[in-house]
């Protein structure tokens, strides 16, 4: 029997050596059973509250691929802390004919899943409540319950101290904070401030480069340097709740009602005076009103952002950051705009880059060979439709004749004096079936005419492909069409190139690149496993196939 081991520990309660300890216990259990260990899966420092764990997901994938027969773990709570996740694992592994064993319970059954899974989830909830209660107590005592904010350092607790969480001001970082507040109140944007700090090599939080969102944050959530009330000597806690989205496993922030906030005065941690803080708040309010209205002063819809055809898939070839809208209908490197650390200053008009993608698609789909293939395939489809229609007609006629014969039998029985509830029900059933088959026969009696396509069909095809851009822009289908096209594109990498159109070389990655490569009859290179010409396809030793790319 092929057995595998799964081990996990979380940062809250266990240490790194716990993985080795769990593996050793599971190994000894498997050896006593005479099983062969073929693989060890582990998730280090990851909570069991989420099923989106790399090791856990590999277990599922390999089980469904039939790579092992038995999964061994120290306990059910190592597999997951949520009953729904553990139950789903049990169902999927049972379907794949994989047994689950734990060193503490032996073979796992549905009863174990129900009881132990429920206990694990209850323990998870209780642990969360205890952590929250402890944070509340620390916040009410004026001690910071969360992480270390920029501008402060941890005070080493005394040996007899019962509580941690004490902070003190770091003078060098406090000076940077005062500079940021002063420059923003004076009219400088967070983006400009971040770029200036990076240009002067001033280290940001945790030594990382500065970015405008680190400074700006979100006013409602109290995030970002400009919204941290600790800088005016007020500790705010519980402004937001972070809830995991069950579909993605990612935490989503939700602002709590004002009555649930906990605020404690800590004047010894004040860095910004009240007058400067108030000036910043006034400017933030003015900026929000200004950004929330159009050029005519009308309120904009703040709940929806415009999503263009290539939104979220444009990538800078110099730094790997995203290419985002930096001006009206113009894309640029977000890293350069936000941090100033990228050398790529090239921007491109939204319509221009969209046109390059669509032009490549249109040009490849309009090659003579593809037009001929379209005509041939459509003609074959019409022939199949006619053949299927004739076959359906014959089948329905046969069934209708059988129903007629059965009806005559029932009528003869009635004429001979036999009548009861069973005969009445049978007669009704056959009459209903006759009506249904008659309708089917009527529909099949007018099959698609067997015709050969003329050259006019090719022109129709060319016209439809040529109008692709206009079709994608149609209001009624634009969102759906854009999603469909973006699903075929993994990314479009833009790299400065003076010889390229608009000064940017554009390389397309994803399924659309494969489609364009397959549609290109000019290339002689073959795609592996096919007899179809490809475009740019290469193999890297030890890593397998690289994605197909297409130069726009």
URFEN-V378604 format. One record per residue. RES is the residue in three letters. PHI is phi in degrees with one decimal (NA if undefined). NEAR is the number of other ideal C-beta (glycine too) atoms within 10 Angstrom. D_LAST is the distance of its C-alpha to the last C-alpha in whole Angstrom. Layout:
RES | PHI | NEAR | D_LAST
RES | PHI | NEAR | D_LAST
//
This chain:
UNK | NA | 12 | 53
UNK | -89.5 | 14 | 49
UNK | -117.3 | 24 | 49
UNK | -128.2 | 25 | 47
UNK | -118.2 | 25 | 47
UNK | -121.6 | 25 | 46
UNK | -132.9 | 23 | 47
UNK | -152.7 | 26 | 46
UNK | -139.8 | 22 | 47
UNK | -110.3 | 17 | 46
UNK | -67.5 | 11 | 47
UNK | -71.8 | 9 | 49
UNK | -125.0 | 9 | 52
UNK | -132.6 | 15 | 51
UNK | -112.5 | 10 | 51
UNK | -62.5 | 10 | 48
UNK | -65.4 | 9 | 51
UNK | -59.2 | 17 | 51
UNK | -60.3 | 18 | 49
UNK | -61.6 | 11 | 51
UNK | -64.1 | 14 | 54
UNK | -63.5 | 24 | 52
UNK | -61.6 | 19 | 51
UNK | -64.9 | 13 | 54
UNK | -62.4 | 19 | 56
UNK | -68.1 | 25 | 54
UNK | -63.3 | 17 | 54
UNK | -64.9 | 10 | 58
UNK | -62.4 | 20 | 58
UNK | -64.5 | 20 | 56
UNK | -64.9 | 12 | 58
UNK | -64.0 | 9 | 61
UNK | -86.4 | 12 | 59
UNK | 81.9 | 8 | 58
UNK | -90.6 | 19 | 55
UNK | -103.2 | 13 | 52
UNK | -79.0 | 17 | 50
UNK | -107.9 | 15 | 46
UNK | -161.5 | 14 | 44
UNK | -125.4 | 16 | 44
UNK | -109.8 | 20 | 42
UNK | -147.8 | 19 | 42
UNK | -131.8 | 22 | 41
UNK | -95.1 | 16 | 43
UNK | 57.7 | 13 | 43
UNK | -128.8 | 17 | 42
UNK | -66.3 | 18 | 44
UNK | -76.2 | 23 | 45
UNK | -73.3 | 18 | 44
UNK | -116.5 | 19 | 41
UNK | -85.6 | 19 | 39
UNK | -86.8 | 12 | 36
UNK | -111.3 | 22 | 37
UNK | -55.6 | 12 | 35
UNK | -63.8 | 15 | 38
UNK | -61.7 | 23 | 39
UNK | -66.5 | 13 | 36
UNK | -66.9 | 17 | 36
UNK | -58.5 | 26 | 40
UNK | -60.5 | 15 | 39
UNK | -63.1 | 10 | 36
UNK | -70.9 | 18 | 38
UNK | -64.0 | 22 | 41
UNK | -70.4 | 13 | 39
UNK | -87.9 | 9 | 38
UNK | 75.1 | 11 | 42
UNK | -88.8 | 16 | 42
UNK | -155.3 | 24 | 45
UNK | -112.2 | 17 | 48
UNK | -139.2 | 21 | 50
UNK | -108.0 | 23 | 48
UNK | -114.8 | 26 | 51
UNK | -141.8 | 27 | 51
UNK | -67.0 | 22 | 53
UNK | -157.4 | 14 | 54
UNK | -62.3 | 25 | 52
UNK | -68.6 | 20 | 51
UNK | -72.3 | 23 | 49
UNK | -75.7 | 28 | 47
UNK | 172.8 | 26 | 46
UNK | -101.6 | 24 | 48
UNK | -106.9 | 19 | 47
UNK | -58.1 | 20 | 49
UNK | -63.5 | 12 | 46
UNK | -69.3 | 22 | 44
UNK | -68.0 | 26 | 47
UNK | -64.9 | 16 | 48
UNK | -64.0 | 15 | 44
UNK | -60.7 | 25 | 44
UNK | -61.1 | 21 | 48
UNK | -62.6 | 12 | 47
UNK | -69.1 | 14 | 44
UNK | -72.4 | 21 | 45
UNK | -63.4 | 15 | 48
UNK | -62.1 | 10 | 46
UNK | -84.1 | 16 | 45
UNK | 61.9 | 9 | 48
UNK | -112.4 | 23 | 48
UNK | -86.8 | 15 | 51
UNK | -113.9 | 23 | 51
UNK | -126.1 | 19 | 54
UNK | -122.0 | 22 | 55
UNK | -67.7 | 18 | 57
UNK | -91.3 | 14 | 59
UNK | -118.5 | 15 | 59
UNK | 79.0 | 11 | 59
UNK | -61.7 | 10 | 57
UNK | -96.6 | 23 | 55
UNK | -115.4 | 13 | 56
UNK | -60.5 | 12 | 55
UNK | -62.6 | 8 | 58
UNK | -61.2 | 17 | 57
UNK | -59.9 | 20 | 54
UNK | -63.9 | 14 | 55
UNK | -76.4 | 14 | 58
UNK | -69.9 | 20 | 56
UNK | -64.3 | 25 | 53
UNK | -64.0 | 13 | 55
UNK | -63.9 | 13 | 56
UNK | -63.9 | 23 | 53
UNK | -68.8 | 20 | 52
UNK | -62.6 | 12 | 55
UNK | -65.3 | 12 | 55
UNK | -62.3 | 18 | 51
UNK | -64.6 | 13 | 53
UNK | -64.9 | 10 | 56
UNK | -63.0 | 16 | 54
UNK | -60.6 | 11 | 52
UNK | -66.4 | 10 | 55
UNK | -66.8 | 10 | 56
UNK | -61.9 | 12 | 53
UNK | -64.3 | 12 | 53
UNK | -63.7 | 10 | 57
UNK | -65.7 | 13 | 57
UNK | -64.8 | 18 | 54
UNK | -60.9 | 14 | 56
UNK | -62.6 | 13 | 59
UNK | -67.5 | 20 | 58
UNK | -64.1 | 20 | 56
UNK | -66.6 | 13 | 59
UNK | -87.4 | 13 | 61
UNK | 81.7 | 15 | 59
UNK | -103.0 | 17 | 57
UNK | -75.6 | 21 | 53
UNK | -82.7 | 20 | 52
UNK | -102.4 | 11 | 48
UNK | -77.8 | 7 | 46
UNK | -90.4 | 12 | 47
UNK | -78.1 | 16 | 45
UNK | -59.6 | 19 | 44
UNK | 106.3 | 24 | 47
UNK | -133.3 | 20 | 50
UNK | -134.3 | 11 | 51
UNK | -78.8 | 12 | 53
UNK | -88.8 | 12 | 57
UNK | -63.0 | 9 | 58
UNK | -69.7 | 12 | 61
UNK | -68.2 | 8 | 64
UNK | -61.9 | 5 | 65
UNK | -97.6 | 5 | 67
UNK | -73.1 | 10 | 65
UNK | -92.4 | 6 | 64
UNK | -126.6 | 11 | 61
UNK | -100.8 | 13 | 58
UNK | 93.1 | 19 | 55
UNK | -79.4 | 19 | 57
UNK | -129.1 | 19 | 54
UNK | -142.7 | 11 | 55
UNK | -74.0 | 16 | 53
UNK | -96.7 | 15 | 51
UNK | -55.8 | 9 | 52
UNK | -67.7 | 10 | 49
UNK | -73.6 | 19 | 47
UNK | -61.9 | 17 | 49
UNK | -65.4 | 13 | 48
UNK | -66.6 | 18 | 45
UNK | -63.2 | 22 | 45
UNK | -62.7 | 16 | 48
UNK | -62.0 | 14 | 45
UNK | -61.8 | 24 | 42
UNK | -61.3 | 22 | 45
UNK | -65.2 | 15 | 46
UNK | -68.4 | 17 | 43
UNK | -68.5 | 23 | 41
UNK | -62.8 | 19 | 45
UNK | -82.7 | 9 | 44
UNK | 112.7 | 8 | 41
UNK | -81.1 | 13 | 38
UNK | -80.3 | 14 | 36
UNK | -56.5 | 23 | 35
UNK | -65.9 | 19 | 32
UNK | -66.7 | 14 | 33
UNK | -62.4 | 23 | 36
UNK | -61.8 | 26 | 34
UNK | -65.1 | 21 | 32
UNK | -66.0 | 15 | 35
UNK | -64.8 | 23 | 37
UNK | -67.5 | 18 | 34
UNK | -63.7 | 12 | 34
UNK | -90.4 | 8 | 38
UNK | 61.2 | 7 | 37
UNK | -80.8 | 16 | 39
UNK | -67.0 | 15 | 39
UNK | -90.5 | 19 | 38
UNK | -54.1 | 16 | 39
UNK | 60.8 | 8 | 40
UNK | 78.8 | 6 | 38
UNK | -82.4 | 10 | 35
UNK | -64.3 | 19 | 33
UNK | -75.5 | 28 | 34
UNK | -138.6 | 23 | 31
UNK | -59.5 | 20 | 32
UNK | -69.3 | 14 | 33
UNK | -63.5 | 23 | 35
UNK | -83.2 | 24 | 37
UNK | -74.5 | 22 | 36
UNK | 59.0 | 17 | 37
UNK | -128.5 | 13 | 38
UNK | -60.7 | 14 | 41
UNK | -61.7 | 11 | 42
UNK | -87.6 | 14 | 42
UNK | 75.3 | 17 | 43
UNK | -94.2 | 17 | 40
UNK | 87.5 | 16 | 39
UNK | -59.3 | 25 | 42
UNK | -70.3 | 24 | 42
UNK | -117.6 | 20 | 44
UNK | -81.3 | 19 | 46
UNK | -68.7 | 15 | 49
UNK | -62.4 | 20 | 51
UNK | -69.9 | 27 | 50
UNK | -112.2 | 18 | 53
UNK | 75.7 | 16 | 55
UNK | -130.4 | 16 | 54
UNK | -83.9 | 23 | 53
UNK | -111.1 | 15 | 51
UNK | -137.1 | 19 | 51
UNK | 71.0 | 15 | 49
UNK | -71.6 | 19 | 47
UNK | -131.0 | 17 | 45
UNK | -111.4 | 12 | 45
UNK | -116.7 | 9 | 42
UNK | -115.8 | 11 | 42
UNK | -77.3 | 15 | 40
UNK | -75.6 | 9 | 37
UNK | -63.6 | 11 | 39
UNK | -79.3 | 6 | 35
UNK | -117.3 | 10 | 33
UNK | 79.3 | 12 | 36
UNK | -90.1 | 11 | 35
UNK | -79.9 | 12 | 37
UNK | -116.1 | 11 | 37
UNK | -82.3 | 13 | 39
UNK | -132.0 | 10 | 42
UNK | -72.4 | 14 | 44
UNK | -79.0 | 13 | 48
UNK | -57.0 | 6 | 50
UNK | -55.7 | 7 | 52
UNK | -67.7 | 5 | 55
UNK | -90.8 | 11 | 54
UNK | -71.1 | 14 | 53
UNK | -113.2 | 15 | 55
UNK | -129.0 | 12 | 55
UNK | -132.5 | 15 | 58
UNK | -77.0 | 12 | 59
UNK | -132.2 | 16 | 58
UNK | -58.5 | 9 | 59
UNK | -69.0 | 11 | 59
UNK | -102.9 | 21 | 55
UNK | -68.1 | 17 | 55
UNK | -116.6 | 22 | 52
UNK | -105.6 | 24 | 52
UNK | -75.1 | 12 | 54
UNK | -64.7 | 10 | 55
UNK | -63.0 | 8 | 54
UNK | -68.2 | 17 | 51
UNK | -58.7 | 19 | 50
UNK | -65.4 | 13 | 51
UNK | -63.4 | 15 | 49
UNK | -64.5 | 19 | 46
UNK | -63.9 | 14 | 46
UNK | -64.1 | 11 | 47
UNK | -67.4 | 15 | 44
UNK | -59.3 | 16 | 42
UNK | -64.1 | 11 | 43
UNK | -64.0 | 10 | 43
UNK | -65.3 | 14 | 39
UNK | -64.3 | 12 | 39
UNK | -66.5 | 10 | 40
UNK | -64.0 | 8 | 38
UNK | -76.2 | 9 | 35
UNK | -89.7 | 12 | 36
UNK | -132.9 | 12 | 37
UNK | -85.3 | 8 | 35
UNK | -64.9 | 5 | 35
UNK | -93.6 | 5 | 38
UNK | 85.6 | 6 | 40
UNK | -83.6 | 8 | 39
UNK | -67.0 | 9 | 39
UNK | -94.2 | 10 | 35
UNK | -77.7 | 8 | 35
UNK | -83.8 | 9 | 34
UNK | -89.2 | 5 | 34
UNK | -132.7 | 7 | 30
UNK | -100.2 | 9 | 27
UNK | -65.5 | 8 | 25
UNK | -115.8 | 13 | 22
UNK | -89.3 | 18 | 18
UNK | -57.6 | 22 | 16
UNK | -111.3 | 20 | 14
UNK | -60.2 | 17 | 17
UNK | 85.8 | 13 | 18
UNK | -121.0 | 19 | 15
UNK | -86.3 | 24 | 13
UNK | -129.1 | 21 | 14
UNK | -76.8 | 25 | 15
UNK | -75.9 | 19 | 14
UNK | -90.0 | 18 | 18
UNK | -119.1 | 16 | 20
UNK | 83.1 | 11 | 19
UNK | -76.2 | 18 | 20
UNK | -79.5 | 17 | 18
UNK | -97.0 | 29 | 16
UNK | -123.9 | 16 | 19
UNK | -70.0 | 18 | 20
UNK | -109.0 | 15 | 22
UNK | -156.3 | 11 | 23
UNK | -58.3 | 7 | 23
UNK | 54.3 | 11 | 20
UNK | -139.4 | 14 | 18
UNK | -97.0 | 26 | 16
UNK | -152.5 | 21 | 18
UNK | -68.2 | 29 | 19
UNK | -69.0 | 21 | 22
UNK | -66.4 | 22 | 23
UNK | -65.4 | 21 | 24
UNK | -68.7 | 22 | 25
UNK | -85.8 | 26 | 27
UNK | -114.3 | 24 | 28
UNK | 75.7 | 20 | 27
UNK | -98.8 | 17 | 27
UNK | -103.6 | 18 | 23
UNK | -87.2 | 13 | 22
UNK | -79.9 | 19 | 19
UNK | -98.0 | 12 | 20
UNK | -74.6 | 23 | 17
UNK | -117.4 | 19 | 16
UNK | -146.1 | 20 | 14
UNK | -66.4 | 14 | 15
UNK | -56.6 | 18 | 15
UNK | -63.8 | 13 | 14
UNK | -68.1 | 15 | 11
UNK | -72.2 | 24 | 9
UNK | -64.6 | 20 | 10
UNK | -64.0 | 16 | 10
UNK | -66.3 | 20 | 6
UNK | -65.6 | 22 | 6
UNK | -69.9 | 17 | 9
UNK | -64.7 | 13 | 9
UNK | -61.5 | 20 | 6
UNK | -65.5 | 22 | 10
UNK | -64.7 | 16 | 12
UNK | -62.3 | 13 | 11
UNK | -70.8 | 20 | 11
UNK | -77.0 | 19 | 14
UNK | -102.8 | 14 | 16
UNK | -66.9 | 14 | 17
UNK | -53.5 | 9 | 20
UNK | -62.4 | 9 | 21
UNK | -71.3 | 17 | 20
UNK | -62.1 | 18 | 22
UNK | -62.2 | 11 | 25
UNK | -64.9 | 12 | 24
UNK | -60.6 | 19 | 24
UNK | -62.2 | 18 | 27
UNK | -63.5 | 11 | 29
UNK | -65.3 | 10 | 28
UNK | -68.6 | 15 | 30
UNK | -63.9 | 15 | 33
UNK | -64.9 | 10 | 33
UNK | -64.4 | 11 | 33
UNK | -64.2 | 16 | 36
UNK | -63.5 | 14 | 38
UNK | -64.1 | 11 | 38
UNK | -60.9 | 14 | 39
UNK | -65.7 | 15 | 41
UNK | -62.2 | 13 | 43
UNK | -64.4 | 13 | 43
UNK | -65.5 | 15 | 44
UNK | -65.8 | 13 | 47
UNK | -64.5 | 12 | 47
UNK | -63.8 | 15 | 48
UNK | -61.1 | 17 | 50
UNK | -65.1 | 10 | 52
UNK | -65.1 | 14 | 52
UNK | -67.4 | 20 | 53
UNK | -61.4 | 15 | 56
UNK | -65.1 | 10 | 57
UNK | -66.7 | 16 | 57
UNK | -66.8 | 17 | 59
UNK | -63.5 | 11 | 62
UNK | -66.1 | 12 | 62
UNK | -65.1 | 19 | 63
UNK | -59.7 | 13 | 65
UNK | -63.5 | 10 | 67
UNK | -67.4 | 16 | 67
UNK | -62.5 | 16 | 68
UNK | -62.3 | 11 | 71
UNK | -63.9 | 11 | 73
UNK | -64.7 | 17 | 73
UNK | -65.1 | 13 | 74
UNK | -65.2 | 10 | 77
UNK | -64.7 | 15 | 78
UNK | -65.4 | 12 | 78
UNK | -62.4 | 8 | 80
UNK | -85.1 | 8 | 83
UNK | 96.8 | 6 | 83
UNK | -86.8 | 11 | 81
UNK | -152.7 | 11 | 79
UNK | -156.2 | 9 | 78
UNK | -62.7 | 7 | 75
UNK | -65.3 | 9 | 73
UNK | -65.8 | 14 | 73
UNK | -63.0 | 12 | 72
UNK | -64.1 | 10 | 69
UNK | -66.6 | 16 | 68
UNK | -63.4 | 17 | 69
UNK | -62.4 | 10 | 66
UNK | -62.4 | 13 | 63
UNK | -69.1 | 19 | 64
UNK | -64.9 | 13 | 64
UNK | -64.0 | 11 | 61
UNK | -64.9 | 16 | 59
UNK | -63.9 | 16 | 60
UNK | -61.8 | 10 | 58
UNK | -65.1 | 14 | 55
UNK | -67.9 | 20 | 55
UNK | -63.0 | 13 | 56
UNK | -65.0 | 11 | 53
UNK | -63.4 | 16 | 51
UNK | -66.1 | 16 | 52
UNK | -65.3 | 10 | 52
UNK | -68.7 | 13 | 48
UNK | -82.8 | 18 | 48
UNK | -75.6 | 11 | 50
UNK | -121.5 | 9 | 47
UNK | -68.7 | 16 | 44
UNK | -60.3 | 14 | 41
UNK | -59.4 | 8 | 42
UNK | -80.3 | 12 | 41
UNK | -128.2 | 10 | 39
UNK | -95.9 | 9 | 36
UNK | -71.4 | 15 | 33
UNK | -97.8 | 9 | 33
UNK | -63.6 | 8 | 30
UNK | -62.4 | 8 | 30
UNK | -64.6 | 15 | 29
UNK | -61.9 | 16 | 26
UNK | -66.7 | 11 | 26
UNK | -62.1 | 13 | 26
UNK | -59.9 | 18 | 23
UNK | -60.6 | 15 | 21
UNK | -65.9 | 9 | 22
UNK | -67.3 | 12 | 21
UNK | -67.7 | 18 | 18
UNK | -63.1 | 12 | 17
UNK | -91.9 | 11 | 19
UNK | -59.1 | 16 | 17
UNK | -61.3 | 16 | 16
UNK | -65.9 | 8 | 20
UNK | -65.0 | 12 | 21
UNK | -66.9 | 17 | 19
UNK | -86.3 | 14 | 20
UNK | -61.1 | 9 | 24
UNK | -56.7 | 6 | 26
UNK | -71.4 | 7 | 28
UNK | -124.1 | 12 | 25
UNK | -58.5 | 15 | 22
UNK | -64.6 | 10 | 23
UNK | -66.3 | 10 | 23
UNK | -65.0 | 16 | 20
UNK | -62.4 | 18 | 18
UNK | -63.0 | 11 | 20
UNK | -62.2 | 11 | 19
UNK | -69.5 | 19 | 16
UNK | -65.4 | 18 | 16
UNK | -66.3 | 11 | 18
UNK | -91.2 | 15 | 15
UNK | -114.3 | 19 | 13
UNK | -75.1 | 18 | 14
UNK | -167.7 | 18 | 12
UNK | -121.5 | 23 | 9
UNK | -93.7 | 20 | 10
UNK | -108.2 | 28 | 10
UNK | -128.9 | 15 | 12
UNK | -55.1 | 16 | 13
UNK | -157.7 | 14 | 13
UNK | -64.6 | 8 | 15
UNK | -85.4 | 6 | 13
UNK | -94.6 | 16 | 9
UNK | -61.4 | 14 | 9
UNK | 62.0 | 15 | 12
UNK | 74.1 | 14 | 12
UNK | -133.0 | 24 | 10
UNK | -82.1 | 18 | 7
UNK | -118.8 | 23 | 5
UNK | -115.4 | 17 | 6
UNK | -95.1 | 28 | 7
UNK | -120.4 | 19 | 11
UNK | 123.8 | 19 | 13
UNK | -63.8 | 13 | 14
UNK | -64.8 | 21 | 12
UNK | -62.1 | 27 | 10
UNK | -64.1 | 21 | 13
UNK | -60.9 | 16 | 13
UNK | -64.8 | 23 | 10
UNK | -66.1 | 22 | 12
UNK | -65.7 | 18 | 15
UNK | -79.8 | 21 | 14
UNK | -88.7 | 18 | 13
UNK | -87.1 | 13 | 16
UNK | -86.2 | 8 | 15
UNK | -95.1 | 15 | 15
UNK | -100.3 | 7 | 19
UNK | -69.2 | 12 | 18
UNK | -96.4 | 12 | 20
UNK | -73.9 | 17 | 19
UNK | -56.4 | 9 | 23
UNK | 82.4 | 7 | 25
UNK | -135.3 | 9 | 24
UNK | -110.3 | 6 | 24
UNK | -99.9 | 14 | 20
UNK | -59.7 | 16 | 18
UNK | -115.2 | 20 | 15
UNK | -118.9 | 21 | 12
UNK | -113.9 | 16 | 12
UNK | -138.3 | 18 | 15
UNK | -138.0 | 11 | 18
UNK | -121.9 | 10 | 22
UNK | -107.7 | 8 | 23
UNK | -57.8 | 5 | 27
UNK | 85.9 | 5 | 29
UNK | -119.4 | 7 | 26
UNK | 88.7 | 7 | 25
UNK | -79.5 | 12 | 21
UNK | -79.3 | 12 | 18
UNK | -64.2 | 15 | 16
UNK | -67.6 | 23 | 13
UNK | -122.6 | 19 | 10
UNK | -143.4 | 25 | 6
UNK | -83.2 | 13 | 4
UNK | -93.1 | 21 | 0
//
